[in-house]
Amino acid sequence: MSFMDAMKTCYQLKYVSFEGRASRSEYWWLQLGYCLLAFVAGIIDGVLGMSIIGTVVVLGSLLPVIGAAVRRLHDTGRSGWMLLLGFIPIVGFILLIVWMVSDGQPMDNQYGGVPTNTL
């Protein structure tokens, strides 16, 4: 999946979707896109002297980012509730990173079919 495909999937087609599965490429392209959006918003906020743009970007991206993380966990065969482990300092964060970079299950699982990486 390309960068633009991932952005379209997460911000348009599956904006608030917590069902199904997300491939590694979809998840990591979204993370890169979110970081770029936040960076640009931060620069604009710095120039304007206010934080309205950054706030809009963060709030507008919250559901797509969480949804993609839940779908990514589904791809590895784990419940989306495992995302809450991120609240455990250090260990939870490391565990989530390991799961997010892991291969997805090669066959259909209880969360759906294998992600195709195409729109």
C-alpha positions in Angstrom: 0.0 0.0 0.0 1.3 3.4 -0.9 1.4 6.5 1.3 -1.5 8.1 -0.4 -3.5 4.9 -0.4 -3.0 4.5 3.4 -4.0 8.2 4.0 -7.1 7.8 1.9 -8.0 4.5 3.6 -7.6 5.8 7.1 -8.8 9.4 6.8 -11.7 8.8 4.3 -12.8 5.1 3.8 -12.2 3.8 7.4 -12.2 7.1 9.4 -13.9 5.6 12.5 -13.6 1.9 11.6 -12.3 -0.4 14.4 -13.3 -3.6 12.5 -11.2 -5.7 10.1 -7.5 -5.8 9.7 -4.7 -3.3 8.7 -1.5 -4.3 7.0 1.9 -3.1 8.3 2.2 -0.7 5.4 -1.2 0.9 6.0 -0.4 1.4 9.7 3.1 2.7 9.3 2.3 5.0 6.3 -0.5 6.5 8.4 1.9 7.1 11.3 4.3 8.9 9.0 1.5 10.9 7.5 0.2 11.8 11.0 3.7 12.9 12.1 4.1 15.1 9.0 0.7 16.7 9.5 1.5 17.4 13.2 4.9 18.8 12.3 3.5 21.1 9.7 0.6 22.1 12.0 3.2 22.9 14.7 5.2 25.1 12.4 2.0 27.0 11.3 1.0 27.3 15.0 4.4 28.7 15.8 4.2 31.3 13.0 0.7 32.3 14.0 1.4 32.3 17.7 -1.6 30.1 18.6 -2.2 26.4 18.8 -5.5 26.0 16.9 -4.2 24.2 13.9 -2.3 21.7 15.9 -5.3 21.1 18.1 -7.5 20.5 15.0 -5.0 18.1 13.5 -4.6 16.1 16.7 -8.3 15.9 17.4 -9.2 15.2 13.7 -6.6 12.4 13.6 -7.3 10.7 16.9 -10.0 8.3 15.7 -8.2 7.3 12.4 -4.9 6.7 14.3 -6.6 4.6 17.1 -8.7 2.7 14.5 -5.6 1.8 12.4 -3.8 0.6 15.6 -6.8 -1.6 16.5 -7.0 -3.0 13.0 -3.2 -3.6 13.1 -3.6 -5.6 16.3 -6.4 -7.5 14.7 -4.0 -8.4 11.8 -1.7 -10.0 14.3 -4.5 -11.9 15.9 -4.9 -9.8 19.0 -7.8 -7.9 20.4 -7.9 -4.1 20.0 -8.2 -3.8 23.7 -4.5 -4.7 23.9 -3.9 -1.1 22.8 -4.6 -0.2 26.4 -1.2 -1.8 27.3 0.3 1.4 26.0 -0.6 3.0 29.4 1.9 0.7 31.2 5.1 2.7 31.2 8.0 1.4 29.1 6.9 -2.3 28.9 3.5 -1.6 27.3 5.0 0.7 24.8 7.8 -1.8 23.8 5.3 -4.6 23.6 3.0 -2.6 21.3 5.9 -1.6 19.0 6.9 -5.3 18.7 3.4 -6.3 17.8 3.0 -3.4 15.3 6.1 -4.4 13.4 5.3 -8.1 13.5 3.9 -10.0 10.5 0.2 -10.3 10.3 -1.4 -13.7 10.3 -1.2 -15.2 6.8 -4.7 -16.7 6.8 -8.1 -15.3 7.6 -8.7 -14.9 11.4 -11.6 -14.0 13.6 -11.2 -10.3 12.6 -11.5 -10.8 8.9 -9.6 -11.6 5.8 -6.0 -10.9 5.0 -5.4 -7.2 4.1 -4.8 -6.9 0.4 -2.9 -3.6 0.4 -5.1 -2.3 -2.5 -8.1 0.0 -2.4 
